[in-house]
Amino acid sequence: MDSQINPLFANALSTGKVVVRRWWVNTQSDKDQVSVQFQQEIEKDTDDNSLVAIAQGGNSKQKPTAIFSFKTNVAQAILGSTEGSFVQGGQPIFGSEMWKGREVNIQVTENFTANPRSKSQQPKANPLTGEIVTSFNSDTQSNDPVYRHTEIVAGSPTHTFVETAHTAANMNKGALSSGINLEDILTR
């Protein structure tokens, strides 16, 4: 994210609630739609490398985004325009305001399948190195690229994360106890 992030947006995001990030006219649709991108700070509920992450100053918080389309007049009535961004300025709006007070969350599902409706989805990548994230796929018996899918859901989300390739391989071989990745320990 941009280093000049709106502090009001950062504060809203830190609440753990879904926040409107940005919005624009959906030129891919002929149905008078505005695409709204939401963001939420979530806790990755997993033991995968948690000891190493803590020891290295990391945390298990993630900030996934999801896009939802609204009829133009509905989006404009709430957001005040057909395009904009709260990341750069303005008073952020929580996702629940877009759904008349109904609680919403971003649900994350990781698997080995690209979105069939997307012509450009790329596998998940490490943001620091650009390396494609892989994991052991029991269907193919190999390490395959991981794809992340997000969607807005009403109520509580059910996240599905896959383990990293190194952790899964070590756990399958019985080399280490759950949550410890020997390669991470030896290379840091």
N, C-alpha and C positions, 0 to 999 in steps of 0.2 A: 504494500500500500504506500501511497504517497507520504513523504515525511512532513508535508504541510497539512496534515489531516485536521479537520475541524474538531476542536476539543469537545464540542457538544456532541458530535457524532461518536467520538471515542468514549465519552462518558455513557452515552446511551447503549453502545455496544457492550460495555463492561457489565451491564445489568444482567446479561444472559438472555435478554428478550430479543425477538426478531426485530430488526430495524430496517427501514427503507434506506437503501444505499444510493441508488440512482434510478432514473426512468427515462424512456425515450419512445417515440412513435415507432411502432413495429411495422417496418416497411416490407416485411416478409408476408404480412397478412393483408387480405383484402376485406377484413371484417371490422375495420375501425377500432384497432387495438393499440394500447400502450403497454410496453413491456416494463415491468418493475422488477429491479434486482434488489433482493433482500440479503441481509447478512446477520449472522448470529454467532456469538462466542459460545462454544460448547466445550464440554469436558470429554475427552476421548476416554471412555471407560474400558481400559484394557491394562493388562499387566506387561504388555510387550515392551521390553527394555525400560521399564519405569525406574529401576534402580540406577541404570546408566544415565537416563535422562535427568534425573534429579542430581546425580553426582556431577553432571556436566552443565548444570544451571538451566536445563530445559524445563518444560512443563508439558502437561497433557492438554492444554487448551488449544483449540483450533477455531478458525473463523470462516466456516464455509459460506458460500453464497448460493442462492437459488433464484430463478426467474419465474415470474407468474404474469400472465397477460390479463389486462382489465379492459373493459370497454372504455373508450376514450373519455366519454362524459363522466363516468364513475371515477376514473383516475384523476381527471382534472378537478373534479369537485373536492377531492380530498387533498391532492398534492398542489393545487393551484396553477398547474401548467401541464403541458404534455411532454416536457423534458426538463431535467435538472439533476442535481446531485447534492446530497447532504454531506458527502465526504469533504467537499471544499467549503461549505458554508451553510448557514441557515439552521433553523430549529428542526432536528430530526423527528420523524414520525415513526412510532412503533407499528409493527406489522398488524397488531390487533386492531388498530384504527382503520386499516384497509378492509377489515372484515367485521365492522360494526361491534367491536369489543370482544370478539371471539378469540380465545387463546390459539395461537399458531406457533409452530416450531419448524425448523429446518431439519429434515431427516436425511441422514447420510447412509448410503448403501455402497459398499465397495465390493466389486466382483471382477470377473475376468472378461466381461462382455462390454464392448463399446455401445453407446446409445444408438439404437437402430434409426432414430429420427434425426441424428446429427451426422452431417457429412464431414465434420472437422474435429470431433472429440479426440483428444490425445490421451494416452495413458497418464496416470498420476506420476508426477516427477518430484524429486527432492528439490525444494526451492533454493537451497544453497548451492548444490552441485549441478542441478539439471539432470541428474541421473534418473532414468526411468525406474520407478518402484516396481519390484516383482515380488511374487509370493508363490508358495507351492500350491499348485492346482491339482487336487486329487483326481480330477477327471482326466487330465492329460499326463499326470505323473511327472510334471516338470515345473520349473519356475516360469510363470507367465506374467506379462504386464498386468497391473492392477488399474481398474477404471473406477472412478468415483462418480456417483450419481447423487443428486440432491433434489429434494422436492419439499414444498410447503405442505405440512399436514396439520389438521385440527387436533388440538390436545397434545398429549405426550408423544414424542418421537420414539421409534425403535431403530437405533443405529446398528448397522452391521459393518464392522471393520475387519479386514483381513490382516493376518500377521505378516511381518516382513519376511522375505525369503530366508535370510540368515537365521532368524529366530526359529522359524518353522522347521528348517532343515536340522538345526541343532536339537530341537525338542524331539523331532521324529527319530533321530539317531540316539537319543537318550544322553547326549553329551553334556547337557546342562539342565538345571532346573528351570521351570517356567519363569520367563521374564528376564533372563540374563543372556546376553549375546556376547560370546567370547571374543569375536572379531572386533566388536566395539571397544571392549576393555583393553585388548592388546594393541590397538592402533591409536589410542588417544594419548 
